[in-house]
Amino acid sequence: MLCRYHLRSGNRSFRQTQIDLFNTAGKKQYYLGLPNNLVTLINKLPLGSNLTLNQLLQEHTLLPYYRTFLSNREVKRLQELMEGKESKSIAQIAKIPKSKLYYAEYLRFCPQCFRQDLQQYGETYWHRLHQVSGMWLYRNDKDWLNEHSRAFTHLTASCFYQ
């Protein structure tokens, strides 16, 4: 959804899209999976959209994957941070290591999913499961995830078309 907006808005940088939708721009890769200011995003959705804040958190972020390793108190705090504007401690609460080895430099995709998306929808989209840290194989260990050719910090509209 966010990538489609980015493409169709004509924004030249992903940073501008983040500002449009979240009133802020994250600089770390985890921002894609654990964004903050989701209340702002929900309020900017078109009239008639029935996407709730809880659906957004549970179905469109990496929160469910991190939840497994967190206490109930930490999950609650992480959700509060993601809903609001404060983002400084998201990585700390989610226990994301500071090591650059933890972050993928590029967004990843499964070639088989890519082909299926094109066939089914006429366009592709980034799958959140492919972005989970440590995920390198997909589809019963048959397909290696490919990394997109551009670094996260240099995403432009053309990156979302293959």
Summary of the structure (lengths in Angstrom):
residues: 162
radius of gyration: 15.7
end to end distance: 16.9
largest distance: 42.6
contacts: 416
relative contact order: 0.15
helix: 48%
strand: 9%
